[in-house]
């Protein structure tokens, strides 16, 4: 996310920007070009991070926004924080919110009170295409839902880990006999494990708790 967009989000959280001109908004962040401010506001709106309401002004969306659908179902907004590699660890772990995954609460098996700690990543690669979360395989192009607060992982849990700043989705295993952590692929293809030592730049960012399958369209 562009630095100006990050600054605008911060200001929008503190002020009703609908009350100010583009030039005045720019003065809050030290930017003199109204056109740049307009461009980045429109970019934030396109990402679903803010909405521009001519009556209520500019409003930043909360991290999780609930909207009434029908019956008891709700439309959830789960923040998307980038891509997690289900192959070699080559996807950079981008922590800025890139947008929101809109999903019915009927499809997301999580109590409302727990939703705020969830985020989504798009799966890239095939190294976990035989791993299942609640009977759904983790395949290229799917989204995985990660519980950011659940870092007390056990052997055979599917986790999102960060290695040298790179995000990857793997099966977790502590090999105490050899004093190492092994990250395993579960795939129809042959991917070698990743071996981690305690001194390595490594952390678990959360446990994968659900898979949202990519659309499949018939002929």
C-alpha positions, 0 to 999 in steps of 0.5 A, a space after each residue: 500500500 502506498 505511503 499516502 494511502 496509509 497516512 490517509 487511512 490513519 487520518 480518516 480514522 480520527 477525522 470526518 474527512 468529508 468536512 474538508 477540501 482535498 487541499 485541507 486533507 493534504 495539509 494533514 499529511 504534508 501533501 500539497 497536491 489535491 490531485 494526488 489526494 483525490 487519486 489515493 482516496 479513490 484507490 482506497 475506495 476501490 480497495 474497499 477500505 473507505 467509502 465516500 458518502 456525500 451526506 455523512 462524509 468520508 468514512 473509514 471501514 472498520 476491520 470487520 464490517 457487518 451488514 444485514 443480508 437476510 434472516 440471521 445471516 450477515 455479510 462479513 468483511 475479512 481483511 486480505 493481507 496478501 498471498 501465502 505461498 503453497 510452494 517454495 517460500 518465495 512470496 513476500 509477507 505483505 502485512 498491509 490490508 489489500 482489500 476485504 473478502 466479502 463472505 456470508 457468516 453462513 459460510 464462515 464457521 466462526 462465532 461473531 466474537 472471534 471474527 475480528 482476529 481472522 484474516 485471509 490470504 490467497 493461496 499461490 502454488 500446489 504444495 498443499 493441494 492434498 491438505 484438508 481443512 474441514 474437508 476442503 483441500 487447499 488449492 491454488 487460487 483458494 483463500 485460506 482463513 487464518 486465526 492470527 491469535 492462534 499461535 499455540 500450534 501443535 504437530 500436524 496443524 496447518 500454519 501460516 509461517 514467515 521465513 526471512 520475510 516470506 509467507 508460506 502455508 505448510 504442515 507444522 512439525 516439531 522434531 525435538 530429537 533433531 532440535 528443528 522445526 519441519 514445515 511439510 508439504 501435503 501435495 500430489 507433487 514432490 516438494 521437499 520439506 523446509 527445515 527451521 532452526 531455533 536461531 532462524 528468522 522464523 515465526 508462526 503468524 497463525 493457524 489456518 482454520 478454513 478454506 474458501 474455495 475459488 469459483 468453479 463454473 460449469 460449461 
